[in-house]
């Protein structure tokens, strides 16, 4: 009875390897290779099961077969954390190997969880699997793919200088963040995005508030009529003038809004001036009336008194 003892087991190394035979014994007698037997079928390169054949010389033994194998080479694939900006195409996903000597032999590509919203996604093994790499036993270390917010359009914009013309740009950023995928994001990234979202919300609130204030002032001013405004309206008009000046002192207005508000301010002053003129006329009439006394009035005062009556009629015929 023949006994065959093989050498060390083999692991894939990218080169042709030989399965050694440590000994061949027959009935306790150790035979010598090249004198008593020859070996064939003991070389191979790729992972798999092989069969070697030991053939006796000069009938020392007959023919013996023995199975042997080349096993998979353990290798670790470590995905690289990657990112892009919202709206851009994905970069090629990258990885490193525990043994870079085999980089050219690794087959397959990494993949990531689908999605184009701002957020953090997992990079997975994709097609870089054992099935596609029969010579390797792959251990995979996942990574993260981050889609960063595209906030380039709002650089330099703050609540102190935001304008209605910035609204679309701010909404673009806000909507990116409002739909963000944050399950895999760390606390620092979540805080960064939440802070930016809050800043966008604040700026949108400023835009809305400015628009409401412009409308409030404009509606209030144009509710007055130059022909019907009275001195009773002056306090409210003065307040509107102050509100207009306060709004004009900010950096939150577009050129068109500034132009319109300047005109509104002029219209307010025209209304106040109208009231001031009426008040002045009333005061003048009162002074002129007090200059006359029934006991001392003369016929030569008649023309002046007639003019005074005409002036009074002109004022009372009006609605101011």
C-alpha positions in Angstrom: 0.0 0.0 0.0 1.4 3.4 -1.1 1.1 6.5 1.1 1.7 10.0 -0.4 2.4 12.9 1.9 2.1 16.4 0.3 4.0 19.5 1.2 2.6 22.8 2.5 -0.8 23.8 1.2 -0.8 26.6 -1.4 -2.5 30.0 -1.5 -2.8 32.1 -4.7 0.1 34.4 -5.3 -0.3 35.4 -8.9 2.4 33.1 -10.2 2.6 29.4 -11.2 3.2 27.3 -8.1 4.2 23.7 -7.6 2.6 21.4 -5.1 5.5 19.5 -3.5 5.4 15.9 -2.5 7.2 15.3 0.8 7.3 11.6 0.6 6.0 8.5 -1.1 6.1 5.2 0.9 5.2 1.7 -0.1 4.8 -0.9 2.7 6.9 1.4 5.0 9.7 1.8 2.4 10.3 5.5 1.3 10.7 5.8 -2.4 12.9 8.3 -4.2 11.6 10.7 -6.8 13.3 10.3 -10.2 14.5 6.8 -9.3 11.3 5.1 -8.2 8.6 7.5 -9.5 7.9 10.7 -11.4 5.4 13.4 -10.6 3.0 15.2 -13.0 0.0 17.5 -12.7 1.5 19.3 -9.6 1.7 22.8 -11.0 -1.0 25.5 -11.2 -1.6 29.2 -10.9 -5.3 30.0 -10.3 -7.4 29.0 -7.3 -8.9 25.6 -7.8 -8.7 21.9 -7.2 -6.0 19.9 -9.0 -5.0 16.3 -9.3 -1.3 15.2 -9.4 -0.2 11.8 -10.6 2.7 9.8 -9.3 3.9 7.2 -11.8 6.2 4.4 -10.8 9.5 3.7 -12.6 10.5 0.1 -13.4 7.3 -1.2 -11.8 8.3 0.1 -8.3 4.7 1.2 -8.0 1.9 1.6 -10.4 0.1 5.0 -10.8 -1.2 7.0 -7.9 -3.3 10.1 -8.0 -3.7 12.7 -5.3 -5.9 15.8 -5.0 -4.4 19.2 -4.1 -5.6 22.8 -4.2 -4.7 26.4 -4.5 -6.8 28.4 -2.0 -8.0 32.0 -2.3 -5.7 34.8 -1.2 -7.3 36.9 1.6 -7.3 40.5 0.7 -9.1 43.6 2.2 -10.8 46.2 0.0 -11.2 49.4 1.9 -13.5 51.9 0.2 -12.5 55.6 0.2 -14.8 58.3 1.6 -15.8 60.5 -1.3 -18.1 63.5 -2.0 -19.5 65.7 -4.6 -21.5 68.9 -4.7 -25.2 68.8 -5.3 -26.0 68.7 -9.0 -22.6 67.3 -10.1 -21.9 63.9 -11.7 -20.5 61.2 -9.4 -16.8 60.8 -9.3 -15.3 57.3 -9.8 -15.5 55.5 -6.5 -12.1 54.6 -5.2 -10.6 52.0 -2.8 -7.3 50.7 -1.4 -6.1 47.2 -1.1 -4.3 45.5 1.7 -1.9 44.2 -0.9 -1.6 46.7 -3.8 0.5 44.2 -5.8 -2.7 42.6 -6.9 -4.5 45.9 -7.9 -4.4 45.1 -11.6 -6.1 41.7 -11.0 -9.1 42.9 -8.9 -12.3 42.9 -11.0 -15.4 45.0 -10.4 -16.5 48.4 -9.3 -17.9 49.8 -6.1 -21.4 51.2 -5.9 -23.3 53.5 -3.6 -26.8 53.8 -2.3 -28.8 55.6 -4.9 -30.0 59.2 -4.4 -29.1 62.7 -5.5 -30.4 64.7 -2.6 -27.9 66.4 -0.3 -26.9 63.8 2.3 -24.7 60.9 3.2 -24.9 57.6 1.4 -23.1 54.2 2.0 -20.5 53.0 -0.5 -20.9 49.3 -0.9 -19.1 46.4 -2.5 -21.0 46.7 -5.8 -19.6 44.1 -8.3 -16.2 43.9 -6.5 -17.2 40.5 -5.1 -15.7 37.1 -4.5 -17.8 35.7 -7.4 -16.0 38.1 -9.8 -12.6 37.6 -8.2 -12.2 33.8 -7.8 -8.6 34.0 -6.8 -9.3 36.2 -3.8 -11.2 36.0 -0.5 -12.3 39.6 -0.1 -13.0 41.4 3.1 -14.8 44.6 2.4 -14.7 47.8 4.5 -17.4 50.2 3.5 -17.2 54.0 3.3 -19.4 57.0 3.0 -20.4 59.2 0.0 -21.4 62.7 0.8 -23.4 65.0 -1.5 -22.6 68.5 -0.2 -25.0 71.4 -0.5 -24.5 73.8 -3.4 -24.5 77.1 -1.5 -22.2 79.0 -3.9 -25.0 81.3 -5.0 -25.5 82.8 -1.6 -21.9 83.5 -0.7 -21.8 86.9 1.1 -25.5 87.1 1.6 -26.6 87.7 5.2 -29.8 88.7 7.0 -28.3 92.3 7.0 -28.0 92.6 3.3 -30.4 90.0 1.8 -32.8 91.4 -0.9 -35.9 90.2 -2.6 -33.8 89.5 -5.7 -31.9 86.9 -3.7 -35.0 84.9 -2.9 -34.7 82.2 -5.6 -31.1 81.5 -4.8 -31.8 81.1 -1.1 -34.8 78.9 -1.7 -32.6 76.7 -3.9 -30.2 76.2 -1.0 -33.0 75.8 1.6 -34.8 73.1 -0.5 -31.6 71.1 -0.9 -31.3 71.1 2.9 -35.0 70.5 3.6 -34.7 67.2 1.6 -31.3 66.2 3.0 -30.6 62.5 3.8 -28.9 62.6 7.2 -29.3 59.1 8.7 -25.6 58.4 8.1 -24.3 61.9 8.7 -22.2 62.6 11.8 -23.2 65.2 14.4 -20.8 67.8 13.0 -22.3 67.5 9.5 -25.8 67.6 10.8 -25.1 70.7 12.8 -23.4 72.3 9.7 -26.5 71.7 7.5 -29.0 72.6 10.2 -27.2 75.9 10.8 -27.2 76.8 7.1 -30.8 75.8 6.8 -31.6 78.1 9.8 -29.7 81.0 8.1 -31.6 80.5 4.9 -34.9 80.5 6.8 -33.9 83.7 8.6 -33.0 85.4 5.3 -36.3 84.3 3.7 -38.1 85.7 6.7 -36.2 89.0 6.2 -37.3 89.1 2.6 -40.9 88.4 3.5 -40.9 90.9 6.3 -39.4 93.6 4.1 -42.0 93.0 1.4 -44.8 93.2 4.0 -43.4 96.4 5.4 -43.1 98.0 1.9 -46.7 97.0 1.2 -47.9 98.2 4.6 -46.3 101.7 4.1 -47.4 101.9 0.5 -51.0 100.9 1.1 -51.2 103.3 4.0 -49.8 106.3 2.1 -52.0 105.8 -0.9 -55.1 105.5 1.2 -54.7 109.3 1.6 -55.8 111.8 -0.9 -54.1 115.2 -1.3 -57.5 116.8 -1.5 -59.0 115.3 1.6 -56.0 114.9 4.0 -56.4 116.8 7.2 -54.2 117.9 10.1 -55.6 115.0 12.1 -53.7 112.7 9.7 -50.4 114.4 10.3 -49.2 112.2 13.2 -49.9 109.0 11.2 -48.1 110.5 8.2 -45.1 111.5 10.3 -44.9 107.9 11.6 -45.1 106.6 8.0 -42.3 108.9 7.0 -40.2 107.6 9.9 -40.9 104.0 8.9 -40.0 104.8 5.3 -36.7 106.3 6.4 -35.9 103.4 8.6 -36.5 100.9 5.8 -34.4 103.0 3.4 -31.5 102.9 6.0 -31.2 99.2 5.6 -29.3 97.2 3.0 -32.3 94.9 2.3 -33.7 96.8 -0.7 -33.2 96.4 -4.4 -32.6 99.5 -6.5 -36.2 99.4 -7.7 -37.5 99.2 -4.2 -35.4 102.1 -3.1 -36.6 104.2 -6.0 -40.2 103.4 -5.2 -39.8 104.1 -1.5 -38.1 107.4 -2.2 -41.1 108.4 -4.2 -43.4 107.2 -1.4 -41.4 109.4 1.0 -41.9 112.4 -1.3 -45.7 111.6 -1.5 -45.8 111.5 2.3 -44.1 114.9 2.5 -46.5 116.3 -0.1 -49.4 115.2 2.1 -47.8 116.7 5.2 -47.0 119.9 3.4 -50.6 120.2 2.2 -51.7 119.9 5.8 -49.1 122.5 6.9 -50.2 124.9 4.3 -53.9 124.6 5.3 -52.9 125.1 9.0 -50.9 128.1 8.0 -53.8 129.5 6.1 -56.1 129.0 9.0 -53.7 130.7 11.3 -53.3 133.6 8.9 -57.1 134.0 8.7 -57.4 133.9 12.4 -54.7 136.6 12.8 -56.4 138.8 10.2 -59.8 138.4 11.8 -58.4 139.3 15.3 -57.0 142.5 13.7 -60.6 143.8 13.4 -62.9 145.0 16.1 -66.6 145.7 15.6 -66.2 149.0 17.4 -63.3 150.2 15.4 -63.9 148.7 11.9 -64.0 151.3 9.1 -65.4 151.5 5.7 -61.9 151.4 4.3 -61.5 147.9 5.8 -64.3 146.6 3.5 -62.1 145.3 0.7 -59.8 143.5 3.2 -62.8 142.0 4.9 -64.3 140.8 1.6 -61.0 139.1 0.8 -61.0 137.5 4.2 -64.5 136.1 3.5 -63.3 134.8 0.2 -60.3 133.1 1.7 -62.5 131.5 4.4 -65.0 130.3 1.7 -62.1 128.8 -0.3 -60.9 126.9 2.7 -64.4 125.7 3.8 -65.3 124.7 0.3 -62.4 122.3 0.4 -62.3 119.0 2.3 -59.0 119.5 4.2 
